[in-house]
Each structure stands twice: as C-alpha cells, then as structure tokens.
C-alpha cells in the first residue's frame, strides 16, 4: 500500500492534537482552509472520515483517534531520532578553516589572545 502525502498526515496530526483546524494552521504556518483541504485529501485517500465536523468545533472519529495515536507517536519518534543524530557533543575543540594568507596575516597573530580568554 502506498503511503498518503506527508503534508496531509502532518495537517491531520496537528488538527487532531489541537482539535482545531485554525490552531493546526497556526502551528503549520498555513491557512485554515489549507489544513481542511489536506485533511479532506487524507480522508478521501483512506476512504473514511477522521473528524466529526460541527459548527465551530471538530471531534475525532474512532478511526481518527486511532490514527492520531499512531501519527503522534511516529512524529515524536522521528523528532527524538533527529535530536539524537544532530546532538553536538561539547569537546572543547574548535576547528577553523581559512585561507592560508588570512591565517598567516590575521588569525595566527590573534590566537594567543583567544587562548588566554
């Protein structure tokens, strides 16, 4: 089975967490209409409704609640892994790459002051 568009899943996830298309739109920096359209696209792809839409409020359907648990856990796991992979260890070592002429004429004369600081 092909996966649905990631943007639709992200829009659904945000709307499910906030129970609001407007707040989801603010989080994703898009319009409320864009979130609504993305969620409808996901619903069409899946073949069932994810939200009960009422005037000025939305509620998750049973299927929507199940999918929301999965998307929240999935995005959280991805975020944790990205954090782990990009964490910078503090080694106390600074590496500087410059042109040789710049190093000789400007950088090297100032390294003593840097080391003393």
C-alpha positions as a printed Julia matrix, in Angstrom:
117×3 Matrix{Float64}:
   0.0    0.0    0.0
   1.27   3.44  -0.93
   1.53   5.97   1.88
  -0.61   9.12   1.76
   1.05  12.51   1.19
   3.1   13.53   4.23
   1.61  17.05   4.23
  -1.85  15.57   4.69
  -0.66  13.41   7.57
   1.06  16.4    9.21
  -2.09  18.51   8.84
  -4.2   15.73  10.34
  -1.75  15.23  13.22
  -1.77  18.92  14.13
  -5.56  19.17  13.84
  -6.0   16.05  15.96
  -3.7   17.34  18.7
  -5.37  20.76  18.81
  -8.89  19.61  17.87
  -8.9   22.74  15.76
  -8.11  23.38  12.11
  -7.34  27.02  12.97
  -4.75  26.17  15.64
  -3.27  23.49  13.39
  -2.93  26.09  10.64
  -1.13  28.45  13.02
   1.29  25.69  14.01
   1.99  24.75  10.38
   2.09  28.36   9.1
  -0.65  27.75   6.54
  -4.27  28.82   6.22
  -7.15  27.1    7.95
  -8.5   26.25   4.52
  -5.24  24.52   3.6
  -5.43  22.32   6.71
  -9.06  21.49   5.99
  -8.22  20.6    2.39
  -5.26  18.42   3.43
  -7.4   16.56   5.97
 -10.14  16.01   3.38
  -7.5   14.71   0.95
  -6.33  12.23   3.6
  -9.92  11.18   4.32
 -10.51  10.58   0.62
  -7.29   8.59   0.38
  -8.24   6.43   3.38
 -11.91   6.13   2.47
 -13.32   7.19   5.84
 -13.86  10.32   7.94
 -11.3   11.26  10.57
 -13.3   14.07  12.2
 -16.89  14.81  13.09
 -17.29  18.4   11.9
 -19.71  20.55  13.9
 -20.2   24.31  13.79
 -17.05  25.82  15.31
 -15.65  22.52  16.59
 -14.3   19.18  15.46
 -14.09  15.8   17.19
 -12.11  12.74  16.2
 -13.97   9.73  14.89
 -12.95   6.34  16.3
 -10.7    5.79  13.27
  -9.34   9.31  13.64
  -8.44   8.7   17.28
  -6.6    5.51  16.36
  -4.69   7.23  13.57
  -3.91  10.2   15.84
  -2.21   7.91  18.34
  -0.07   6.47  15.57
   0.87   9.8   13.98
   1.7   11.45  17.3
   3.91   8.53  18.3
   5.51   8.37  14.86
   6.33  12.07  14.6
   7.6   12.06  18.19
   9.92   9.15  17.43
  11.22  10.88  14.3
  11.86  14.1   16.26
  13.68  12.17  19.0
  15.88  10.4   16.47
  16.74  13.63  14.66
  17.62  15.2   18.01
  19.86  12.24  18.85
  21.6   12.28  15.48
  22.23  16.02  15.44
  23.24  16.45  19.07
  26.6   18.16  19.22
  28.97  16.84  21.84
  30.94  19.51  23.66
  34.56  18.54  23.17
  36.22  21.86  23.83
  37.81  21.7   20.38
  37.17  24.38  17.79
  38.11  23.76  14.17
  38.61  26.8   11.95
  39.18  26.58   8.2
  40.54  29.68   6.49
  42.72  30.62   3.57
  46.43  30.36   4.32
  47.03  34.04   3.63
  44.27  35.04   6.09
  45.65  32.64   8.7
  49.19  34.0    8.42
  48.33  37.7    8.33
  45.33  37.91  10.67
  44.39  34.73  12.55
  47.73  33.45  13.9
  48.7   36.8   15.48
  45.39  36.79  17.41
  45.37  33.15  18.58
  47.33  33.97  21.72
  44.63  36.4   22.86
  41.96  33.79  22.11
  43.78  31.09  24.09
  44.19  33.44  27.09
  40.48  34.28  27.16
